Amino acid sequence: MLGMIFQTRSRDDRKEEAAELLKVCFERQQAGTFSLAYFEEVVPRFYTIVKPEAEDELRKAMEHFAAGFSK
């Protein structure tokens, strides 16, 4: 869900950057190196890539995703 929202709501001139960021995130998930700390580190990059009108939707999706991490 988060990946789809992010990719479809990215600024037109940053679609390639969005795809690369998602690729790295998915690779880290598969390798078992994707953590809440890493997620919090890359969150600001997501907001620079997404269209301004989609920020609230992205924020909600990110909150839902982050809730899945054990504290």
Contact map, one row per residue, 1 for C-alpha under 8 A:
11111000000000000000000000000000000000000000000000000000000010000000000
11111100000000000000000000000000000000000000000000000000010011001000000
11111110000000000000010000000000000000000000000000000000000000000000000
11111111000000000000000000000000000000000000000000000000000000000000000
11111111100000000000000000000000000000000000000000000000110010000000000
01111111110000000100000000000000000000000000010001000000010000000000000
00111111110000100110000000000000000000000000000000000000000000000000000
00011111110000000000000000000000000000000000000000000000000000000000000
00001111111000000000000000000000000000000000000001100100000000000000000
00000111111101100100000000000000000000000000000011100000000000000000000
00000000111111100000000000000000000000000000000011100000000000000000000
00000000011111100000000000000000000000000000000000000000000000000000000
00000000001111110000000000000000000000000000000000000000000000000000000
00000000011111111100000000000000000000000000000010000000000000000000000
00000010011111111110000000000000000000000000000010000000000000000000000
00000000000011111111000000000000000000000000000000000000000000000000000
00000000000001111111100000000000000000000000000010000000000000000000000
00000110010001111111110000000000000000000000010010000000000000000000000
00000010000000111111111000000000000000000000000000000000000000000000000
00000000000000011111111100000000000000000000000000000000000000000000000
00000000000000001111111110000000000000000000000000000000000000000000000
00100000000000000111111111000000000000000000000000000000000000000000000
00000000000000000011111111100000000000000000000000000000000000000000000
00000000000000000001111111110000000000000000000000000000000000000000000
00000000000000000000111111111000010000000000000000000000000000000000000
00000000000000000000011111111100000000000000000000000000000000000000000
00000000000000000000001111111110000000000000000000000000000000000000000
00000000000000000000000111111111110000000000000000000000000000000000000
00000000000000000000000011111111110000000000000000000000000000000000000
00000000000000000000000001111111100000000000000000000000000000000000000
00000000000000000000000000111111110000000000000000000000000000000000000
00000000000000000000000000011111110000000000000000000000000000000000000
00000000000000000000000000011111111000000000000000000000000000000000000
00000000000000000000000010011011111101100000000000000000000000000000000
00000000000000000000000000000000111111100000000000000000000000000000100
00000000000000000000000000000000011111110000000000000000000000000100100
00000000000000000000000000000000001111111000000000000000000000000000000
00000000000000000000000000000000011111111100000000000000000000000000000
00000000000000000000000000000000011111111110000000000000000000000100000
00000000000000000000000000000000000111111111000000000000000000000000000
00000000000000000000000000000000000011111111000000000000000000000000000
00000000000000000000000000000000000001111111110000000000000000000000000
00000000000000000000000000000000000000111111111000000000000000000000000
00000000000000000000000000000000000000011111111100000000000000000000000
00000000000000000000000000000000000000000111111110000000000000000000000
00000100000000000100000000000000000000000111111111000000000000000000000
00000000000000000000000000000000000000000011111111000010000000000000000
00000000000000000000000000000000000000000001111111000000000000000000000
00000000011001101100000000000000000000000000111111100000000000000000000
00000100111000000000000000000000000000000000011111110110000000000000000
00000000111000000000000000000000000000000000000011111110000000000000000
00000000000000000000000000000000000000000000000001111110000000000000000
00000000000000000000000000000000000000000000000000111111000000000000000
00000000100000000000000000000000000000000000000001111111110000000000000
00000000000000000000000000000000000000000000001001111111111000000000000
00000000000000000000000000000000000000000000000000001111111100000000000
00001000000000000000000000000000000000000000000000000111111110000000000
01001100000000000000000000000000000000000000000000000111111111000000000
00000000000000000000000000000000000000000000000000000011111111100000000
00000000000000000000000000000000000000000000000000000001111111110000000
11001000000000000000000000000000000000000000000000000000111111111000000
01000000000000000000000000000000000000000000000000000000011111111100000
00000000000000000000000000000000000000000000000000000000001111111110000
00000000000000000000000000000000000000000000000000000000000111111111000
01000000000000000000000000000000000000000000000000000000000011111111100
00000000000000000000000000000000000100100000000000000000000001111111100
00000000000000000000000000000000000000000000000000000000000000111111110
00000000000000000000000000000000000000000000000000000000000000011111110
00000000000000000000000000000000001100000000000000000000000000001111111
00000000000000000000000000000000000000000000000000000000000000000011111
00000000000000000000000000000000000000000000000000000000000000000000111
